[in-house]
């Protein structure tokens, strides 16, 4: 089968590898759609893990099964990370801190024609899509991450929520915050993305290169730039909470006196737990979030290098979906 081997953002090779063989309790999924995540092009983070087949936002068809849970022909979304459900973190509802979650994955990554889904992922990380399209299914994981992040900082009605960065994660967070009844202000340095932020529900948009005269109850950092973190510190109101949804490639210096005097909090968010993914899938199924219109490009596996450039450049594109079997 064909797969895309990642070496760096500018060196992704289409290679032939054997189709995986499944074991007891496992399934083989024909990948119909695989989204390129912003973290896939975060080269400083990914390159040390290469060479490898990336891709963790997938949906497809079960073509072989040795599990009693699913049947051949089922249309599914598969989570690449699943927790053990037994450690202290899992028992406390903090599944994303589970060591098992950080070690697991499917074989190989989603930028391939087929993936073998380990039994653990079959048992607690595979979800029937129902009427959700394959392309929309690629949003279950990223939207689930947003669900978890906003739960951590308790976004709710009548708050002012400032979202710094209007890429995919920013747009998803905009929609979620609006669903909760918050007033949403969104920023970006790109005019195309600012227009999209307005289209997807932001009450107000501001170019991030301008002075932000904002005081927000919640600030969600969705841009991996130090400028965004600094703006978060400047714009958070007293008793407010900052969420580091995206992070810069350097350590952050916290204005300690402000945090002490104004009783501020800063949180980080990584991944999504089972209940977050279930809620995410439900939001998509019920039409509560519009993910379909975020898809700007659908490309065959052979054009994945073009897809990576589109996402890395962050210009006139939002969601880029690879179709390995399209």
VEXGU-185460 format. One record per residue: y, x, z of N, C-alpha, C, O in turn. Coordinates in steps of 0.2 Angstrom, whole numbers, padded with zeros to 4 digits, always signed. Layout:
BEGIN
YXZYXZYXZYXZ;...
END
This chain:
BEGIN
-0006+0004+0000+0000+0000+0000+0006+0004+0000+0006+0010+0001;+0012+0001-0002+0018+0005-0002+0022+0004+0005+0022-0001+0008;+0025+0010+0007+0029+0010+0013+0035+0014+0012+0035+0019+0008;+0040+0013+0016+0046+0017+0015+0047+0022+0021+0047+0020+0027;+0046+0029+0020+0046+0034+0025+0053+0036+0026+0056+0039+0022;+0055+0036+0032+0062+0038+0034+0062+0045+0036+0058+0047+0041;+0067+0049+0033+0068+0056+0036+0075+0056+0039+0076+0059+0044;+0080+0053+0035+0087+0053+0037+0090+0047+0033+0087+0044+0029;+0096+0045+0035+0099+0040+0031+0099+0041+0024+0099+0036+0020;+0100+0047+0021+0100+0048+0014+0094+0051+0011+0093+0053+0005;+0088+0050+0015+0082+0053+0012+0076+0048+0015+0073+0049+0020;+0075+0043+0011+0070+0038+0012+0065+0038+0006+0068+0036+0001;+0059+0039+0007+0054+0040+0001+0049+0034+0001+0047+0032+0007;+0048+0031-0004+0043+0026-0005+0036+0030-0006+0035+0034-0011;+0032+0029-0002+0025+0032-0002+0019+0027-0002+0020+0022-0001;+0014+0030-0004+0007+0026-0004+0003+0028+0002+0002+0034+0003;+0001+0023+0006-0003+0025+0012-0008+0019+0012-0008+0014+0009;-0014+0021+0016-0019+0016+0016-0017+0009+0020-0013+0009+0025;-0019+0004+0018-0018-0003+0021-0021-0002+0028-0027+0000+0028;-0018-0004+0033-0021-0004+0040-0027-0008+0041-0028-0014+0037;-0032-0006+0044-0038-0010+0046-0037-0013+0053-0035-0009+0058;-0038-0019+0054-0037-0022+0060-0044-0022+0065-0049-0022+0062;-0043-0022+0071-0048-0022+0076-0048-0029+0080-0044-0034+0078;-0053-0030+0084-0054-0036+0088-0047-0038+0091-0044-0034+0094;-0045-0045+0090-0039-0047+0093-0033-0046+0089-0027-0048+0091;-0034-0043+0084-0028-0041+0080-0027-0045+0074-0031-0049+0072;-0021-0045+0070-0020-0048+0064-0017-0043+0059-0013-0038+0061;-0017-0045+0053-0014-0041+0047-0009-0046+0044-0011-0051+0042;-0003-0043+0044+0003-0048+0042+0005-0045+0035+0007-0039+0035;+0006-0049+0030+0009-0047+0024+0017-0048+0025+0019-0054+0026;+0021-0043+0025+0028-0043+0026+0032-0046+0020+0032-0043+0015;+0035-0052+0022+0039-0055+0017+0046-0054+0017+0050-0054+0012;+0048-0052+0023+0055-0050+0024+0056-0046+0030+0053-0047+0035;+0060-0041+0029+0061-0036+0035+0069-0034+0035+0071-0031+0030;+0072-0036+0040+0079-0034+0040+0081-0027+0042+0077-0024+0046;+0086-0024+0039+0089-0018+0041+0093-0019+0047+0099-0022+0047;+0092-0016+0053+0096-0017+0059+0101-0011+0059+0100-0006+0056;+0106-0012+0063+0111-0007+0064+0109-0001+0067+0111+0004+0066;+0104-0002+0071+0101+0004+0075+0097+0008+0070+0095+0014+0071;+0094+0005+0064+0090+0009+0059+0095+0014+0056+0092+0019+0054;+0101+0013+0055+0106+0017+0052+0110+0022+0057+0114+0025+0055;+0108+0021+0064+0111+0025+0069+0108+0031+0069+0103+0033+0073;+0110+0036+0064+0106+0042+0063+0105+0046+0069+0099+0049+0069;+0110+0047+0073+0109+0052+0078+0104+0049+0083+0101+0054+0087;+0102+0043+0083+0097+0040+0087+0090+0040+0084+0085+0042+0087;+0090+0039+0077+0084+0038+0073+0081+0045+0071+0075+0045+0071;+0085+0049+0069+0083+0055+0066+0078+0059+0070+0073+0062+0067;+0078+0059+0076+0074+0063+0081+0067+0060+0081+0062+0063+0083;+0066+0054+0079+0060+0050+0079+0056+0051+0072+0051+0048+0071;+0060+0053+0067+0057+0054+0060+0052+0060+0060+0052+0064+0064;+0049+0060+0054+0048+0055+0049+0044+0049+0051+0039+0050+0055;+0046+0043+0050+0042+0037+0052+0044+0031+0047+0049+0031+0044;+0040+0026+0047+0041+0020+0044+0045+0016+0049+0042+0013+0054;+0051+0014+0047+0055+0010+0052+0054+0003+0050+0050+0001+0046;+0058-0002+0053+0058-0009+0052+0055-0013+0058+0049-0012+0059;+0059-0017+0061+0057-0020+0067+0059-0028+0067+0058-0031+0072;+0062-0030+0062+0064-0037+0061+0060-0040+0055+0063-0041+0050;+0054-0042+0057+0050-0044+0051+0047-0051+0052+0047-0054+0057;+0046-0054+0046+0042-0061+0046+0037-0060+0040+0039-0057+0035;+0032-0064+0040+0027-0064+0035+0021-0069+0036+0022-0073+0040;+0016-0067+0032+0010-0071+0032+0004-0068+0035+0003-0062+0033;+0000-0071+0039-0006-0068+0041-0011-0068+0036-0013-0074+0033;-0013-0063+0034-0018-0062+0028-0025-0061+0031-0030-0062+0027;-0026-0058+0037-0032-0056+0040-0031-0058+0048-0026-0056+0050;-0037-0060+0051-0036-0061+0058-0043-0060+0062-0048-0062+0059;-0042-0057+0067-0048-0056+0072-0046-0059+0079-0048-0057+0084;-0041-0064+0078-0039-0067+0085-0040-0074+0084-0039-0077+0079;-0041-0077+0090-0042-0085+0090-0036-0088+0090-0036-0094+0089;-0030-0085+0091-0024-0088+0092-0021-0090+0086-0017-0095+0085;-0022-0087+0080-0019-0088+0074-0024-0088+0068-0030-0086+0069;-0022-0091+0063-0026-0092+0057-0023-0089+0051-0017-0088+0050;-0027-0087+0046-0025-0084+0040-0020-0090+0036-0022-0096+0036;-0015-0087+0034-0010-0092+0031-0004-0094+0035+0001-0097+0033;-0005-0093+0042+0001-0094+0047+0007-0090+0045+0006-0084+0044;+0013-0093+0045+0019-0089+0044+0022-0088+0051+0023-0092+0055;+0023-0081+0052+0025-0079+0058+0031-0074+0058+0032-0070+0054;+0034-0074+0064+0038-0068+0066+0035-0064+0071+0031-0067+0076;+0035-0057+0071+0031-0053+0075+0036-0048+0079+0040-0045+0076;+0036-0049+0086+0040-0044+0089+0037-0037+0090+0031-0037+0091;+0041-0032+0089+0038-0025+0089+0037-0023+0096+0032-0019+0097;+0041-0025+0100+0041-0023+0107+0038-0029+0112+0041-0034+0111;+0033-0028+0116+0031-0033+0120+0030-0029+0127+0028-0024+0128;+0031-0033+0132+0030-0031+0139+0023-0032+0142+0019-0036+0139;+0021-0029+0147+0015-0029+0150+0014-0036+0154+0008-0038+0155;+0019-0038+0157+0019-0045+0161+0016-0044+0167+0015-0049+0171;+0015-0038+0170+0012-0037+0176+0016-0032+0181+0014-0031+0187;+0020-0027+0178+0023-0022+0182+0029-0026+0186+0031-0032+0185;+0032-0022+0190+0037-0025+0195+0043-0027+0191+0047-0032+0192;+0045-0024+0185+0050-0026+0181+0049-0033+0178+0053-0037+0178;+0043-0033+0175+0041-0040+0172+0041-0045+0177+0043-0051+0175;+0038-0044+0183+0038-0049+0188+0045-0051+0190+0046-0057+0193;+0050-0047+0190+0057-0049+0191+0061-0052+0186+0067-0053+0186;+0057-0053+0180+0061-0055+0174+0065-0050+0170+0069-0052+0166;+0063-0044+0171+0067-0038+0168+0062-0035+0163+0061-0029+0163;+0059-0039+0158+0054-0036+0154+0056-0030+0150+0052-0026+0148;+0063-0030+0148+0065-0025+0144+0065-0018+0147+0066-0013+0144;+0064-0018+0154+0064-0012+0157+0056-0009+0158+0055-0004+0161;+0052-0013+0156+0045-0012+0156+0043-0006+0152+0045-0005+0146;+0039-0001+0155+0037+0005+0151+0033+0003+0145+0033+0006+0140;+0029-0002+0146+0024-0004+0140+0029-0006+0134+0027-0005+0128;+0034-0010+0135+0038-0012+0130+0041-0007+0126+0042-0007+0120;+0043-0001+0129+0046+0005+0126+0041+0009+0122+0043+0013+0118;+0035+0008+0123+0030+0012+0120+0026+0008+0114+0024+0012+0109;+0026+0002+0114+0022-0002+0109+0026-0003+0103+0032-0002+0102;+0022-0004+0097+0025-0006+0091+0020-0008+0086+0014-0008+0088;+0021-0011+0080+0016-0012+0076+0015-0006+0071+0019-0001+0071;+0010-0007+0067+0007-0001+0063+0007-0003+0055+0004-0007+0053;+0011+0001+0051+0017+0005+0053+0023+0001+0054+0022-0004+0057;+0029+0003+0052+0035-0001+0053+0035-0006+0048+0031-0007+0044;+0040-0011+0049+0041-0016+0045+0043-0015+0037+0043-0020+0033;+0045-0009+0036+0047-0007+0029+0041-0005+0025+0040+0001+0023;+0036-0009+0025+0030-0008+0022+0027-0015+0019+0029-0020+0022;+0022-0015+0015+0019-0021+0012+0015-0025+0017+0015-0031+0017;+0012-0021+0022+0007-0024+0027+0008-0021+0034+0010-0015+0034;+0007-0025+0039+0007-0021+0046+0001-0024+0050-0001-0030+0049;-0002-0019+0054-0007-0021+0058-0003-0023+0065+0000-0019+0068;-0005-0029+0068-0002-0031+0074-0007-0030+0080-0012-0033+0080;-0005-0025+0084-0010-0024+0090-0011-0031+0094-0007-0035+0094;-0017-0031+0098-0019-0037+0101-0013-0039+0106-0012-0045+0107;-0010-0034+0110-0005-0035+0114+0001-0039+0111+0004-0044+0114;+0003-0037+0105+0008-0040+0101+0006-0047+0099+0010-0052+0098;+0000-0048+0097-0003-0054+0095-0002-0059+0101+0000-0065+0100;-0005-0057+0106-0005-0061+0112+0002-0064+0115+0002-0069+0117;+0007-0059+0115+0013-0061+0118+0019-0060+0114+0025-0060+0117;+0018-0058+0107+0024-0056+0103+0024-0059+0096+0028-0057+0092;+0020-0064+0095+0019-0067+0088+0021-0074+0089+0018-0078+0093;+0025-0077+0085+0028-0083+0085+0027-0087+0078+0029-0084+0073;+0025-0093+0078+0025-0097+0072+0032-0099+0070+0036-0101+0074;+0033-0098+0063+0040-0099+0061+0041-0107+0060+0047-0109+0060;+0036-0110+0058+0038-0117+0057+0041-0118+0050+0039-0115+0045;+0047-0122+0050+0051-0123+0044+0056-0117+0043+0060-0117+0038;+0056-0112+0048+0061-0107+0047+0059-0102+0041+0053-0101+0040;+0064-0101+0037+0062-0096+0031+0060-0089+0033+0062-0087+0039;+0057-0085+0029+0056-0078+0030+0062-0075+0032+0063-0071+0037;+0067-0076+0028+0074-0072+0028+0077-0074+0035+0079-0069+0039;+0077-0080+0037+0080-0082+0043+0076-0079+0049+0078-0078+0054;+0069-0079+0048+0065-0076+0053+0066-0069+0055+0065-0067+0061;+0070-0065+0051+0072-0058+0052+0077-0058+0058+0079-0053+0060;+0080-0064+0059+0085-0064+0064+0083-0066+0071+0087-0066+0076;+0077-0067+0072+0074-0069+0078+0075-0064+0083+0077-0065+0089;+0073-0058+0082+0074-0052+0086+0081-0050+0088+0083-0050+0094;+0086-0049+0083+0093-0048+0084+0096-0053+0088+0100-0052+0092;+0095-0060+0086+0098-0065+0090+0095-0065+0097+0099-0067+0102;+0089-0064+0098+0086-0064+0105+0089-0059+0109+0090-0060+0115;+0091-0053+0106+0095-0048+0110+0102-0050+0112+0104-0049+0118;+0105-0054+0108+0111-0057+0110+0111-0062+0115+0115-0063+0120;+0105-0066+0115+0104-0071+0120+0103-0068+0127+0106-0070+0132;+0099-0062+0127+0098-0059+0133+0105-0056+0136+0107-0056+0142;+0109-0053+0131+0115-0049+0133+0120-0054+0136+0123-0053+0141;+0121-0060+0133+0125-0065+0136+0123-0068+0142+0127-0070+0147;+0116-0068+0143+0114-0071+0149+0115-0066+0155+0117-0068+0161;+0115-0060+0154+0116-0054+0159+0123-0055+0161+0124-0054+0167;+0128-0056+0157+0135-0056+0159+0137-0063+0160+0143-0064+0162;+0133-0068+0160+0134-0075+0162+0140-0078+0158+0145-0080+0161;+0140-0078+0151+0145-0081+0147+0144-0089+0148+0139-0091+0147;+0150-0092+0149+0150-0099+0150+0156-0103+0147+0161-0099+0145;+0156-0109+0148+0162-0113+0146+0169-0111+0149+0169-0109+0155;+0174-0111+0144+0181-0110+0146+0183-0103+0148+0188-0102+0149;+0178-0099+0147+0179-0091+0147+0183-0089+0141+0182-0092+0136;+0187-0084+0142+0189-0080+0136+0184-0074+0135+0184-0070+0139;+0181-0074+0129+0176-0069+0127+0179-0065+0121+0180-0067+0116;+0180-0058+0122+0182-0054+0117+0176-0050+0114+0173-0047+0118;+0175-0050+0108+0170-0047+0105+0172-0041+0100+0176-0043+0095;+0171-0035+0102+0174-0029+0098+0169-0027+0093+0163-0024+0095;+0170-0029+0087+0166-0027+0081+0163-0033+0079+0159-0037+0082;+0163-0035+0072+0161-0041+0069+0156-0040+0063+0156-0043+0058;+0151-0035+0065+0145-0034+0061+0141-0040+0063+0143-0045+0066;+0134-0039+0061+0129-0044+0062+0129-0046+0070+0129-0052+0072;+0129-0041+0074+0128-0042+0081+0134-0046+0084+0134-0050+0088;+0140-0044+0081+0146-0047+0083+0146-0054+0081+0148-0059+0085;+0144-0056+0075+0144-0063+0072+0139-0067+0076+0141-0073+0077;+0134-0064+0078+0129-0068+0082+0131-0070+0089+0131-0075+0091;+0135-0065+0092+0138-0066+0098+0143-0071+0098+0144-0074+0103;+0147-0071+0093+0152-0076+0092+0149-0083+0092+0152-0087+0096;+0144-0084+0088+0141-0090+0088+0138-0093+0094+0139-0098+0096;+0135-0088+0098+0132-0090+0104+0137-0091+0109+0137-0096+0113;+0143-0087+0110+0148-0089+0114+0152-0095+0113+0153-0099+0118;+0152-0097+0107+0155-0104+0105+0151-0109+0107+0153-0115+0109;+0144-0108+0106+0139-0113+0109+0140-0115+0116+0139-0120+0118;+0142-0110+0120+0143-0110+0127+0149-0113+0129+0151-0114+0135;+0154-0114+0124+0160-0117+0126+0166-0112+0127+0171-0114+0130;+0165-0106+0125+0170-0101+0127+0175-0101+0121+0174-0103+0116;+0181-0098+0123+0186-0096+0118+0184-0089+0116+0183-0085+0120;+0184-0088+0109+0181-0081+0107+0187-0078+0102+0190-0081+0098;+0188-0072+0104+0193-0067+0101+0188-0062+0098+0185-0058+0102;+0189-0060+0091+0185-0055+0088+0189-0050+0085+0194-0051+0082;+0187-0044+0085+0190-0038+0082+0186-0035+0077+0180-0035+0077;+0189-0031+0072+0185-0026+0068+0191-0022+0064+0197-0024+0064;+0189-0017+0061+0194-0013+0057+0193-0015+0050+0198-0012+0046;+0188-0019+0048+0187-0020+0041+0189-0028+0040+0187-0032+0044;+0194-0029+0035+0196-0035+0034+0191-0040+0032+0191-0046+0033;+0186-0038+0028+0180-0042+0026+0177-0045+0032+0175-0051+0032;+0175-0041+0037+0172-0043+0043+0176-0047+0047+0173-0052+0050;+0182-0046+0047+0187-0050+0051+0187-0058+0048+0187-0062+0052;+0187-0058+0041+0186-0065+0038+0180-0068+0040+0180-0074+0041;+0175-0064+0040+0168-0067+0042+0168-0069+0049+0165-0075+0051;+0171-0066+0053+0172-0068+0060+0175-0074+0061+0173-0079+0065;+0180-0076+0057+0183-0082+0057+0179-0087+0055+0179-0093+0057;+0175-0086+0049+0171-0091+0046+0165-0093+0051+0163-0099+0051;+0163-0088+0055+0157-0090+0059+0160-0092+0066+0156-0092+0071;+0166-0094+0067+0168-0097+0073+0173-0094+0078+0175-0097+0083;+0175-0088+0076+0180-0085+0081+0187-0089+0081+0189-0091+0076;+0189-0090+0087+0196-0094+0087+0202-0089+0085+0207-0092+0083;+0201-0083+0086+0206-0078+0084+0203-0072+0082+0198-0069+0085;+0206-0069+0077+0204-0062+0075+0210-0057+0075+0215-0059+0074;+0208-0051+0077+0213-0046+0077+0210-0039+0074+0205-0037+0076;+0214-0036+0070+0212-0029+0068+0212-0024+0073+0217-0024+0077;+0206-0021+0074+0205-0017+0080+0210-0011+0080+0210-0007+0085;+0213-0009+0074+0218-0004+0074+0225-0005+0077+0229-0001+0078;+0226-0012+0079+0232-0014+0082+0231-0014+0089+0226-0014+0092;+0237-0015+0093+0237-0015+0100+0234-0022+0102+0236-0027+0099;+0229-0022+0106+0226-0028+0108+0229-0031+0115+0227-0028+0120;+0233-0036+0114+0236-0039+0120+0232-0044+0123+0234-0050+0122;+0226-0043+0125+0221-0048+0127+0219-0046+0134+0218-0041+0136;+0218-0052+0138+0214-0051+0144+0209-0056+0144+0209-0062+0144;+0202-0053+0144+0196-0057+0143+0192-0057+0149+0192-0052+0153;+0189-0063+0151+0184-0064+0156+0178-0060+0155+0174-0057+0159;+0176-0059+0148+0170-0056+0146+0172-0052+0140+0175-0054+0135;+0169-0046+0140+0170-0042+0134+0163-0039+0131+0160-0036+0135;+0162-0040+0125+0155-0038+0122+0157-0033+0117+0160-0034+0112;+0155-0027+0118+0156-0021+0114+0150-0021+0108+0144-0020+0110;+0152-0023+0102+0147-0023+0097+0149-0018+0091+0146-0018+0086;+0152-0013+0093+0154-0007+0088+0152-0001+0092+0154+0000+0098;+0149+0004+0089+0147+0010+0092+0152+0015+0091+0151+0021+0089;+0158+0014+0093+0164+0018+0093+0167+0019+0100+0168+0014+0103;+0169+0025+0101+0173+0026+0108+0179+0022+0108+0181+0019+0114;+0182+0021+0103+0188+0016+0103+0187+0009+0106+0191+0006+0109;+0181+0007+0104+0179+0000+0106+0178+0000+0114+0180-0005+0117;+0175+0005+0116+0174+0005+0123+0180+0006+0127+0181+0002+0132;+0185+0010+0125+0191+0011+0128+0195+0004+0128+0199+0002+0132;+0195+0000+0122+0198-0006+0122+0195-0011+0127+0198-0015+0129;+0189-0011+0128+0185-0015+0132+0188-0014+0139+0190-0019+0143;+0189-0008+0141+0192-0006+0148+0199-0009+0148+0201-0011+0154;+0203-0008+0143+0210-0011+0143+0211-0018+0143+0215-0021+0146;+0206-0022+0140+0206-0029+0139+0203-0033+0144+0203-0039+0144;+0199-0030+0149+0195-0034+0153+0199-0037+0159+0203-0033+0162;+0199-0043+0161+0203-0046+0166+0200-0045+0173+0194-0042+0173;+0203-0046+0178+0200-0045+0185+0194-0049+0186+0194-0055+0183;+0189-0046+0189+0183-0049+0190+0179-0050+0184+0174-0054+0184;+0181-0047+0179+0178-0048+0172+0171-0043+0172+0170-0039+0176;+0168-0045+0166+0161-0041+0165+0162-0038+0158+0164-0042+0153;+0160-0032+0157+0159-0029+0150+0152-0028+0149+0148-0026+0153;+0150-0030+0143+0143-0029+0140+0143-0023+0135+0146-0024+0130;+0140-0018+0136+0138-0013+0131+0132-0015+0127+0127-0013+0128;+0134-0019+0122+0128-0021+0117+0127-0015+0112+0121-0014+0110;+0133-0012+0110+0132-0006+0106+0135+0000+0110+0139-0001+0114;+0133+0006+0108+0135+0012+0112+0138+0017+0107+0135+0018+0102;+0142+0021+0110+0145+0027+0106+0140+0033+0107+0136+0033+0111;+0140+0038+0103+0136+0044+0103+0139+0049+0108+0139+0055+0106;+0141+0047+0113+0144+0052+0119+0144+0048+0125+0145+0042+0125;+0145+0051+0130+0146+0048+0137+0152+0045+0138+0157+0047+0135;+0152+0040+0142+0159+0036+0143+0161+0037+0150+0158+0038+0155;+0168+0038+0150+0171+0039+0157+0174+0033+0159+0178+0030+0156;+0172+0030+0165+0174+0024+0167+0180+0025+0171+0181+0029+0176;+0185+0020+0170+0192+0021+0175+0190+0018+0181+0191+0012+0183;+0188+0022+0186+0185+0020+0192+0189+0016+0196+0187+0011+0200;+0196+0018+0197+0201+0015+0201+0201+0007+0199+0201+0003+0203;+0202+0006+0192+0202+0000+0190+0196-0005+0191+0197-0010+0193;+0191-0001+0191+0184-0005+0192+0184-0007+0200+0182-0012+0201;+0186-0002+0204+0186-0004+0211+0191-0009+0213+0190-0014+0216;+0198-0008+0211+0203-0012+0213+0202-0019+0210+0204-0024+0213;+0200-0020+0204+0199-0026+0200+0192-0029+0201+0191-0034+0197;+0188-0026+0204+0181-0028+0205+0178-0030+0198+0175-0036+0197;+0178-0025+0194+0175-0026+0187+0168-0024+0187+0165-0021+0192;+0164-0026+0182+0157-0024+0181+0156-0022+0174+0159-0025+0169;+0151-0018+0173+0149-0016+0166+0142-0016+0166+0138-0014+0170;+0139-0019+0161+0132-0020+0160+0130-0017+0153+0134-0016+0149;+0124-0015+0153+0121-0013+0146+0115-0018+0145+0112-0021+0149;+0114-0018+0138+0108-0023+0136+0104-0020+0131+0107-0017+0126;+0098-0020+0132+0093-0017+0127+0087-0021+0126+0084-0023+0130;+0087-0023+0119+0081-0027+0117+0081-0035+0120+0086-0037+0122;+0075-0038+0119+0075-0045+0121+0068-0046+0124+0063-0043+0123;+0068-0051+0129+0062-0053+0133+0059-0059+0129+0062-0062+0125;+0053-0061+0131+0049-0067+0128+0053-0073+0128+0054-0076+0123;+0057-0075+0134+0061-0081+0134+0067-0080+0130+0069-0086+0127;+0069-0074+0129+0075-0073+0124+0073-0075+0117+0077-0078+0113;+0067-0072+0115+0065-0073+0108+0063-0080+0107+0065-0083+0102;+0060-0084+0112+0059-0091+0111+0065-0095+0110+0065-0099+0106;+0070-0093+0114+0076-0097+0114+0080-0096+0107+0082-0100+0104;+0079-0089+0105+0082-0087+0098+0079-0091+0093+0082-0094+0088;+0072-0092+0093+0069-0095+0087+0071-0103+0087+0072-0106+0082;+0071-0105+0093+0073-0112+0094+0080-0114+0091+0081-0119+0088;+0085-0109+0093+0092-0110+0090+0092-0110+0082+0096-0113+0079;+0088-0105+0080+0087-0105+0072+0084-0111+0069+0086-0114+0065;+0078-0113+0072+0075-0119+0070+0079-0126+0070+0079-0130+0066;+0083-0126+0076+0087-0132+0077+0094-0132+0073+0098-0136+0074;+0095-0127+0070+0101-0126+0066+0108-0125+0071+0113-0126+0068;+0106-0123+0077+0112-0121+0081+0116-0115+0079+0122-0115+0081;+0113-0110+0076+0116-0104+0074+0115-0104+0066+0109-0105+0064;+0120-0102+0063+0120-0101+0056+0118-0094+0054+0123-0090+0054;+0112-0092+0053+0110-0085+0051+0109-0085+0043+0110-0079+0041;+0108-0090+0040+0106-0090+0033+0112-0087+0029+0111-0083+0024;+0118-0089+0031+0124-0087+0027+0126-0080+0029+0131-0077+0026;+0123-0077+0034+0124-0070+0035+0121-0065+0030+0122-0059+0030;+0116-0067+0027+0112-0063+0022+0116-0062+0016+0117-0067+0012;+0118-0056+0015+0122-0054+0009+0118-0051+0003+0120-0051-0002;+0112-0048+0005+0108-0044+0001+0101-0045+0002+0099-0044+0008;+0097-0046-0003+0090-0046-0003+0087-0041-0008+0088-0042-0014;+0084-0036-0006+0082-0030-0010+0074-0029-0010+0071-0030-0004;+0071-0027-0015+0064-0025-0015+0064-0018-0011+0069-0014-0010;+0058-0017-0009+0056-0010-0005+0059-0004-0009+0061+0000-0006;+0058-0004-0015+0060+0002-0019+0068+0003-0019+0070+0009-0020;+0072-0002-0017+0079-0001-0016+0081+0000-0009+0087-0001-0007;+0077+0002-0005+0079+0002+0002+0084+0008+0004+0088+0007+0008;+0084+0013+0000+0089+0018+0000+0096+0015-0001+0101+0016+0003;+0097+0010-0006+0103+0007-0007+0105+0002-0001+0111+0002+0001;+0100-0001+0002+0101-0005+0008+0103-0001+0014+0108-0004+0017;+0101+0004+0015+0103+0009+0021+0110+0011+0020+0114+0011+0024;+0112+0012+0013+0119+0014+0012+0124+0008+0013+0129+0009+0016;+0122+0002+0011+0126-0004+0012+0127-0005+0020+0133-0006+0022;+0122-0004+0024+0122-0006+0031+0126+0000+0034+0131-0001+0039;+0125+0006+0032+0129+0012+0035+0136+0012+0034+0140+0013+0038;+0138+0010+0028+0145+0010+0025+0148+0004+0029+0154+0005+0030;+0145-0002+0030+0148-0007+0034+0154-0010+0030+0159-0013+0034;+0154-0011+0024+0159-0014+0020+0158-0021+0018+0157-0025+0023;+0157-0022+0012+0156-0029+0009+0149-0031+0010+0146-0033+0005;+0146-0031+0016+0139-0033+0017+0139-0035+0024+0142-0033+0029;+0134-0039+0025+0132-0041+0032+0125-0040+0033+0123-0034+0035;+0120-0045+0032+0113-0043+0033+0110-0041+0027+0111-0045+0022;+0107-0036+0027+0103-0033+0021+0095-0034+0023+0093-0031+0028;+0092-0038+0019+0085-0040+0020+0081-0036+0015+0082-0037+0009;+0076-0033+0017+0071-0030+0012+0065-0034+0011+0062-0037+0016;+0063-0035+0005+0057-0039+0003+0051-0035+0000+0051-0034-0006;+0047-0032+0005+0042-0028+0002+0037-0031-0003+0034-0028-0007;+0036-0038-0002+0031-0041-0007+0035-0046-0011+0032-0051-0013;+0042-0045-0012+0046-0050-0015+0044-0050-0023+0047-0054-0027;
END
